[in-house]
């Protein structure tokens, strides 16, 4: 990936993070404690689903490769 593409991706990611934070703050404001209960329930279910996926060796291998590739890209962008 070229430096311009990386910067554009980072800008988009930051925009997404801000958008999500606003959405979460609004949900918290509207639902109060119930928001945290719903969010926690969703996070627990997502974690259980992730654990199930990791049991498949092909999925585990693909995830590890993706993590290592991302790490290589990040290291390469820092050395420029």
Biotite code that builds the C-alpha atoms (Angstrom):
import biotite.structure as struc

atoms = struc.array([
    struc.Atom([0.000, 0.000, 0.000], chain_id="A", res_id=1, res_name="UNK", atom_name="CA", element="C"),
    struc.Atom([1.255, 3.455, -0.809], chain_id="A", res_id=2, res_name="UNK", atom_name="CA", element="C"),
    struc.Atom([1.610, 6.151, 1.799], chain_id="A", res_id=3, res_name="UNK", atom_name="CA", element="C"),
    struc.Atom([-1.289, 8.176, 0.335], chain_id="A", res_id=4, res_name="UNK", atom_name="CA", element="C"),
    struc.Atom([-3.549, 5.123, 0.540], chain_id="A", res_id=5, res_name="UNK", atom_name="CA", element="C"),
    struc.Atom([-2.502, 4.490, 4.136], chain_id="A", res_id=6, res_name="UNK", atom_name="CA", element="C"),
    struc.Atom([-3.226, 8.086, 5.106], chain_id="A", res_id=7, res_name="UNK", atom_name="CA", element="C"),
    struc.Atom([-6.631, 7.931, 3.395], chain_id="A", res_id=8, res_name="UNK", atom_name="CA", element="C"),
    struc.Atom([-7.417, 4.669, 5.210], chain_id="A", res_id=9, res_name="UNK", atom_name="CA", element="C"),
    struc.Atom([-6.385, 6.164, 8.555], chain_id="A", res_id=10, res_name="UNK", atom_name="CA", element="C"),
    struc.Atom([-8.545, 9.242, 7.904], chain_id="A", res_id=11, res_name="UNK", atom_name="CA", element="C"),
    struc.Atom([-11.543, 7.029, 7.058], chain_id="A", res_id=12, res_name="UNK", atom_name="CA", element="C"),
    struc.Atom([-10.916, 4.857, 10.106], chain_id="A", res_id=13, res_name="UNK", atom_name="CA", element="C"),
    struc.Atom([-10.757, 7.898, 12.370], chain_id="A", res_id=14, res_name="UNK", atom_name="CA", element="C"),
    struc.Atom([-14.020, 9.152, 10.887], chain_id="A", res_id=15, res_name="UNK", atom_name="CA", element="C"),
    struc.Atom([-15.601, 5.751, 11.528], chain_id="A", res_id=16, res_name="UNK", atom_name="CA", element="C"),
    struc.Atom([-14.349, 5.723, 15.125], chain_id="A", res_id=17, res_name="UNK", atom_name="CA", element="C"),
    struc.Atom([-15.797, 9.186, 15.767], chain_id="A", res_id=18, res_name="UNK", atom_name="CA", element="C"),
    struc.Atom([-19.098, 8.231, 14.123], chain_id="A", res_id=19, res_name="UNK", atom_name="CA", element="C"),
    struc.Atom([-19.321, 5.073, 16.254], chain_id="A", res_id=20, res_name="UNK", atom_name="CA", element="C"),
    struc.Atom([-18.476, 6.979, 19.449], chain_id="A", res_id=21, res_name="UNK", atom_name="CA", element="C"),
    struc.Atom([-21.272, 9.454, 18.734], chain_id="A", res_id=22, res_name="UNK", atom_name="CA", element="C"),
    struc.Atom([-23.700, 6.622, 18.037], chain_id="A", res_id=23, res_name="UNK", atom_name="CA", element="C"),
    struc.Atom([-22.725, 4.850, 21.259], chain_id="A", res_id=24, res_name="UNK", atom_name="CA", element="C"),
    struc.Atom([-23.022, 8.058, 23.303], chain_id="A", res_id=25, res_name="UNK", atom_name="CA", element="C"),
    struc.Atom([-26.505, 8.683, 21.866], chain_id="A", res_id=26, res_name="UNK", atom_name="CA", element="C"),
    struc.Atom([-27.587, 5.104, 22.643], chain_id="A", res_id=27, res_name="UNK", atom_name="CA", element="C"),
    struc.Atom([-26.256, 5.512, 26.170], chain_id="A", res_id=28, res_name="UNK", atom_name="CA", element="C"),
    struc.Atom([-28.113, 8.799, 26.599], chain_id="A", res_id=29, res_name="UNK", atom_name="CA", element="C"),
    struc.Atom([-31.408, 7.308, 25.351], chain_id="A", res_id=30, res_name="UNK", atom_name="CA", element="C"),
    struc.Atom([-31.242, 3.898, 27.051], chain_id="A", res_id=31, res_name="UNK", atom_name="CA", element="C"),
    struc.Atom([-29.084, 4.508, 30.129], chain_id="A", res_id=32, res_name="UNK", atom_name="CA", element="C"),
    struc.Atom([-28.262, 1.334, 32.058], chain_id="A", res_id=33, res_name="UNK", atom_name="CA", element="C"),
    struc.Atom([-30.220, -0.802, 29.575], chain_id="A", res_id=34, res_name="UNK", atom_name="CA", element="C"),
    struc.Atom([-27.665, 0.174, 26.888], chain_id="A", res_id=35, res_name="UNK", atom_name="CA", element="C"),
    struc.Atom([-24.844, -1.373, 28.911], chain_id="A", res_id=36, res_name="UNK", atom_name="CA", element="C"),
    struc.Atom([-26.841, -4.540, 29.512], chain_id="A", res_id=37, res_name="UNK", atom_name="CA", element="C"),
    struc.Atom([-27.599, -4.897, 25.786], chain_id="A", res_id=38, res_name="UNK", atom_name="CA", element="C"),
    struc.Atom([-24.010, -4.094, 24.805], chain_id="A", res_id=39, res_name="UNK", atom_name="CA", element="C"),
    struc.Atom([-22.601, -6.578, 27.324], chain_id="A", res_id=40, res_name="UNK", atom_name="CA", element="C"),
    struc.Atom([-24.963, -9.307, 26.104], chain_id="A", res_id=41, res_name="UNK", atom_name="CA", element="C"),
    struc.Atom([-23.891, -8.654, 22.506], chain_id="A", res_id=42, res_name="UNK", atom_name="CA", element="C"),
    struc.Atom([-20.185, -8.644, 23.426], chain_id="A", res_id=43, res_name="UNK", atom_name="CA", element="C"),
    struc.Atom([-20.505, -11.960, 25.277], chain_id="A", res_id=44, res_name="UNK", atom_name="CA", element="C"),
    struc.Atom([-22.286, -13.570, 22.306], chain_id="A", res_id=45, res_name="UNK", atom_name="CA", element="C"),
    struc.Atom([-19.698, -12.169, 19.885], chain_id="A", res_id=46, res_name="UNK", atom_name="CA", element="C"),
    struc.Atom([-16.863, -13.508, 22.046], chain_id="A", res_id=47, res_name="UNK", atom_name="CA", element="C"),
    struc.Atom([-18.460, -16.966, 22.171], chain_id="A", res_id=48, res_name="UNK", atom_name="CA", element="C"),
    struc.Atom([-18.873, -16.956, 18.379], chain_id="A", res_id=49, res_name="UNK", atom_name="CA", element="C"),
    struc.Atom([-15.228, -15.934, 17.948], chain_id="A", res_id=50, res_name="UNK", atom_name="CA", element="C"),
    struc.Atom([-14.096, -18.776, 20.222], chain_id="A", res_id=51, res_name="UNK", atom_name="CA", element="C"),
    struc.Atom([-16.094, -21.222, 18.100], chain_id="A", res_id=52, res_name="UNK", atom_name="CA", element="C"),
    struc.Atom([-14.498, -19.911, 14.891], chain_id="A", res_id=53, res_name="UNK", atom_name="CA", element="C"),
    struc.Atom([-10.993, -20.252, 16.359], chain_id="A", res_id=54, res_name="UNK", atom_name="CA", element="C"),
    struc.Atom([-11.623, -23.994, 16.815], chain_id="A", res_id=55, res_name="UNK", atom_name="CA", element="C"),
    struc.Atom([-11.427, -24.418, 13.023], chain_id="A", res_id=56, res_name="UNK", atom_name="CA", element="C"),
    struc.Atom([-7.747, -24.704, 12.045], chain_id="A", res_id=57, res_name="UNK", atom_name="CA", element="C"),
    struc.Atom([-8.353, -23.036, 8.662], chain_id="A", res_id=58, res_name="UNK", atom_name="CA", element="C"),
    struc.Atom([-9.981, -20.024, 10.284], chain_id="A", res_id=59, res_name="UNK", atom_name="CA", element="C"),
    struc.Atom([-7.196, -19.797, 12.872], chain_id="A", res_id=60, res_name="UNK", atom_name="CA", element="C"),
    struc.Atom([-4.543, -19.947, 10.157], chain_id="A", res_id=61, res_name="UNK", atom_name="CA", element="C"),
    struc.Atom([-6.293, -17.258, 8.072], chain_id="A", res_id=62, res_name="UNK", atom_name="CA", element="C"),
    struc.Atom([-6.648, -14.951, 11.078], chain_id="A", res_id=63, res_name="UNK", atom_name="CA", element="C"),
    struc.Atom([-3.009, -15.392, 12.070], chain_id="A", res_id=64, res_name="UNK", atom_name="CA", element="C"),
    struc.Atom([-1.905, -14.655, 8.480], chain_id="A", res_id=65, res_name="UNK", atom_name="CA", element="C"),
    struc.Atom([-4.079, -11.528, 8.425], chain_id="A", res_id=66, res_name="UNK", atom_name="CA", element="C"),
    struc.Atom([-2.596, -10.308, 11.708], chain_id="A", res_id=67, res_name="UNK", atom_name="CA", element="C"),
    struc.Atom([0.965, -10.960, 10.542], chain_id="A", res_id=68, res_name="UNK", atom_name="CA", element="C"),
    struc.Atom([0.336, -9.219, 7.200], chain_id="A", res_id=69, res_name="UNK", atom_name="CA", element="C"),
    struc.Atom([-1.116, -6.178, 8.940], chain_id="A", res_id=70, res_name="UNK", atom_name="CA", element="C"),
    struc.Atom([1.889, -6.127, 11.263], chain_id="A", res_id=71, res_name="UNK", atom_name="CA", element="C"),
    struc.Atom([4.277, -6.217, 8.292], chain_id="A", res_id=72, res_name="UNK", atom_name="CA", element="C"),
    struc.Atom([2.447, -3.348, 6.582], chain_id="A", res_id=73, res_name="UNK", atom_name="CA", element="C"),
    struc.Atom([2.527, -1.259, 9.762], chain_id="A", res_id=74, res_name="UNK", atom_name="CA", element="C"),
    struc.Atom([6.238, -1.935, 10.301], chain_id="A", res_id=75, res_name="UNK", atom_name="CA", element="C"),
    struc.Atom([7.026, -1.081, 6.680], chain_id="A", res_id=76, res_name="UNK", atom_name="CA", element="C"),
    struc.Atom([5.098, 2.196, 6.903], chain_id="A", res_id=77, res_name="UNK", atom_name="CA", element="C"),
    struc.Atom([7.020, 3.212, 10.035], chain_id="A", res_id=78, res_name="UNK", atom_name="CA", element="C"),
    struc.Atom([10.428, 2.702, 8.437], chain_id="A", res_id=79, res_name="UNK", atom_name="CA", element="C"),
    struc.Atom([9.698, 5.070, 5.545], chain_id="A", res_id=80, res_name="UNK", atom_name="CA", element="C"),
])
